[in-house]
Amino acid sequence: MAMIVLLVATRKGAWIFRADTARTSWQVEGPHFLGHIISHLVLDPRDRTTLLAAAKTGHLGPTIFRSIDRGNTWQEATSPPGFAQASVDKTGRTVDHTFWLTPAHGNEPHVWYAGTSPQGLFRSEDDGVTWAPFSTINDDPQYREWMGSEKDGTPDGPKLHSIIVDPRDPKHLYFGMSGGGVHESLDHGRTWRVLISGMDVVDGFGFDAANPTFHDPHCLRMCPSNPDRLYQQNHCGIYRIDRPSDSWIRIGRNMPKEIGDIGFPITVHPRDDKTAWVFPMDGTQVWPRTSPDGKPAVYTTHDAGETWQRQDAGMPKEQAWWTVKRQAMCCDNHDPVGLYFGTTSGELWISQDEGENWECIARRLPEIYAVEALTL
């Protein structure tokens, strides 16, 4: 019998939720790694068995845990992502935590990619047991300039994230840097080009929009039904790009003015490239990183960003000041599509009807960093 599995990564461990495809009754397993910071928990869709967890184990530092039995047992990577001991500019960077995990193309079994903070790109060819720097960007002087210092970016450090592999071509890769913009390779990482045309930067600070340093993509998603269309939730709005164009379109300008288009996550429909969902947050003044006015809601578009509709049935109508982080919103591939998000206050919400109605299936978890949905 088919089963929906939710992988929930939090500030204090990881949980696994399971239900049949009716999605009406959930069983919970966990915590795994209680007390560890888990940034991302991902199941390999190629073998549907291998799980990787990006962990920061308190005083023991950052590592990767691996399970080959869907989380029943775990082993630590023998060589987790780490920078070269002496980088070209002699700064001696060290990985604070691995932030993002992505399985490679279907014809590259056992291969994974990882993005870290400080920003670095890594690859494993043995299902996460050992990791090595991938491409040349980690120590490339130009990329190091774009990445900024280890203290730049988000409150817990700048991150390389949103690593995407084109399902049609394993050599075609994307990633986002916060900050540093979006980057694309057509030759398996040997060379990269910047994709920031059409992007805005923060007003009032005199930032140069042509400089990737000042661009802060929060989350980048490729449409499963149309890999030539990508959506981006950025520090400065919601965008769409339709390849082969190299220019982004700010579709977030069509959001309600009182809500704005600032947020962290974005999720796209598995079969309809015109449908996407975002979770706006308050990005005004000091960036409180809360739901606007304490009234949380998902917003959806069914016309590639021309119009947006509010979806908040079942959510609190006031005094709910949580928000959703960039990896903490996702969808399954059923019909109708199930949507899921986890909050900074430790609540796990689901919709069985593509966002029309919402219910909370878990409360009082630690702060949720990432949610992944899959079918077994």
NORPEGI-V216799 format. One record per residue. RES is the residue in three letters. D_FIRST is the distance of its C-alpha to the first C-alpha in Angstrom with 2 decimals. Layout:
# NORPEGI-V216799
res: {RES/RES}
d_first: {D_FIRST/D_FIRST}
This chain:
# NORPEGI-V216799
res: {MET/ALA/MET/ILE/VAL/LEU/LEU/VAL/ALA/THR/ARG/LYS/GLY/ALA/TRP/ILE/PHE/ARG/ALA/ASP/THR/ALA/ARG/THR/SER/TRP/GLN/VAL/GLU/GLY/PRO/HIS/PHE/LEU/GLY/HIS/ILE/ILE/SER/HIS/LEU/VAL/LEU/ASP/PRO/ARG/ASP/ARG/THR/THR/LEU/LEU/ALA/ALA/ALA/LYS/THR/GLY/HIS/LEU/GLY/PRO/THR/ILE/PHE/ARG/SER/ILE/ASP/ARG/GLY/ASN/THR/TRP/GLN/GLU/ALA/THR/SER/PRO/PRO/GLY/PHE/ALA/GLN/ALA/SER/VAL/ASP/LYS/THR/GLY/ARG/THR/VAL/ASP/HIS/THR/PHE/TRP/LEU/THR/PRO/ALA/HIS/GLY/ASN/GLU/PRO/HIS/VAL/TRP/TYR/ALA/GLY/THR/SER/PRO/GLN/GLY/LEU/PHE/ARG/SER/GLU/ASP/ASP/GLY/VAL/THR/TRP/ALA/PRO/PHE/SER/THR/ILE/ASN/ASP/ASP/PRO/GLN/TYR/ARG/GLU/TRP/MET/GLY/SER/GLU/LYS/ASP/GLY/THR/PRO/ASP/GLY/PRO/LYS/LEU/HIS/SER/ILE/ILE/VAL/ASP/PRO/ARG/ASP/PRO/LYS/HIS/LEU/TYR/PHE/GLY/MET/SER/GLY/GLY/GLY/VAL/HIS/GLU/SER/LEU/ASP/HIS/GLY/ARG/THR/TRP/ARG/VAL/LEU/ILE/SER/GLY/MET/ASP/VAL/VAL/ASP/GLY/PHE/GLY/PHE/ASP/ALA/ALA/ASN/PRO/THR/PHE/HIS/ASP/PRO/HIS/CYS/LEU/ARG/MET/CYS/PRO/SER/ASN/PRO/ASP/ARG/LEU/TYR/GLN/GLN/ASN/HIS/CYS/GLY/ILE/TYR/ARG/ILE/ASP/ARG/PRO/SER/ASP/SER/TRP/ILE/ARG/ILE/GLY/ARG/ASN/MET/PRO/LYS/GLU/ILE/GLY/ASP/ILE/GLY/PHE/PRO/ILE/THR/VAL/HIS/PRO/ARG/ASP/ASP/LYS/THR/ALA/TRP/VAL/PHE/PRO/MET/ASP/GLY/THR/GLN/VAL/TRP/PRO/ARG/THR/SER/PRO/ASP/GLY/LYS/PRO/ALA/VAL/TYR/THR/THR/HIS/ASP/ALA/GLY/GLU/THR/TRP/GLN/ARG/GLN/ASP/ALA/GLY/MET/PRO/LYS/GLU/GLN/ALA/TRP/TRP/THR/VAL/LYS/ARG/GLN/ALA/MET/CYS/CYS/ASP/ASN/HIS/ASP/PRO/VAL/GLY/LEU/TYR/PHE/GLY/THR/THR/SER/GLY/GLU/LEU/TRP/ILE/SER/GLN/ASP/GLU/GLY/GLU/ASN/TRP/GLU/CYS/ILE/ALA/ARG/ARG/LEU/PRO/GLU/ILE/TYR/ALA/VAL/GLU/ALA/LEU/THR/LEU}
d_first: {0.00/3.80/6.46/10.17/12.67/16.37/19.00/22.22/25.52/28.56/32.21/31.62/28.35/24.65/21.66/17.89/15.97/12.23/10.53/7.64/8.77/11.40/13.03/15.04/14.66/14.94/15.29/17.94/18.93/22.48/25.06/25.09/28.66/30.26/33.42/32.75/32.72/29.42/29.97/26.72/23.37/21.46/18.50/19.38/17.33/18.88/17.36/14.58/16.05/19.63/20.63/24.18/26.00/29.40/31.42/34.97/35.75/38.77/41.95/40.21/39.49/36.75/34.21/30.73/28.18/25.56/22.46/20.81/18.13/16.54/19.32/19.87/23.27/25.53/28.64/31.26/32.40/35.64/37.09/35.59/36.88/40.63/43.65/46.42/48.98/51.71/50.64/53.14/54.61/54.78/52.89/50.72/47.54/44.76/41.08/40.57/36.77/34.07/32.73/30.30/27.85/26.65/24.97/27.21/26.66/24.03/26.89/28.10/25.64/26.43/28.60/28.42/30.88/32.08/34.47/36.69/39.34/42.17/40.98/40.02/37.63/36.14/34.01/32.26/31.76/30.18/26.97/29.02/31.22/34.40/35.42/38.46/40.03/38.89/41.44/44.85/44.30/44.21/47.93/49.06/52.01/51.05/47.46/48.77/51.05/48.27/46.06/48.81/49.41/46.93/47.96/47.34/44.38/41.91/42.99/41.12/42.15/41.64/38.33/37.17/33.80/31.58/31.45/30.00/29.51/29.90/26.93/29.63/31.98/31.59/35.28/34.90/34.34/34.97/35.45/37.09/39.77/40.67/43.49/44.25/42.44/39.82/40.24/39.11/39.42/39.38/40.24/37.66/39.56/43.03/44.33/43.20/44.47/44.47/42.83/44.63/46.58/46.41/45.31/47.30/48.51/49.49/52.64/55.81/55.66/57.14/54.12/54.29/51.33/51.90/51.29/47.64/48.48/48.47/45.08/42.14/38.74/36.24/33.03/32.48/29.45/29.04/27.43/24.40/25.48/29.11/29.96/33.61/33.13/32.93/33.25/35.02/35.57/38.92/41.44/43.47/41.10/38.14/38.47/37.06/38.07/37.69/38.49/40.84/42.67/43.51/44.18/41.97/42.26/42.28/40.03/40.13/43.62/42.08/40.49/42.47/45.58/45.23/41.80/42.45/40.06/39.95/36.72/34.44/30.89/29.88/26.48/26.04/23.77/21.41/22.76/26.10/28.81/30.96/28.68/28.79/28.89/31.33/32.28/36.10/38.17/41.86/43.60/47.12/50.06/48.87/45.19/43.96/40.29/39.23/37.81/40.73/42.85/40.19/38.09/34.78/33.05/30.87/32.62/31.03/32.56/31.52/34.57/34.53/36.62/39.24/38.26/36.17/34.82/34.36/31.03/31.61/30.43/29.38/31.10/34.39/37.43/39.86/40.54/37.27/38.56/35.51/34.29/31.42/31.89/31.33/27.99/26.63/25.27/22.34/19.76/16.24/15.82/14.26/16.57/18.32/18.35/17.74/20.75/21.38/24.62/26.20/29.86/32.91/33.08/29.68/27.67/24.14/23.80/21.05/21.29/18.64/21.21/22.68/25.20/26.66/25.75/25.12/24.22/24.73/21.92/23.98/27.74/30.24/28.46/30.92/31.75/28.68/29.34/26.12/22.61/20.01/16.65/13.91/10.33/8.43}
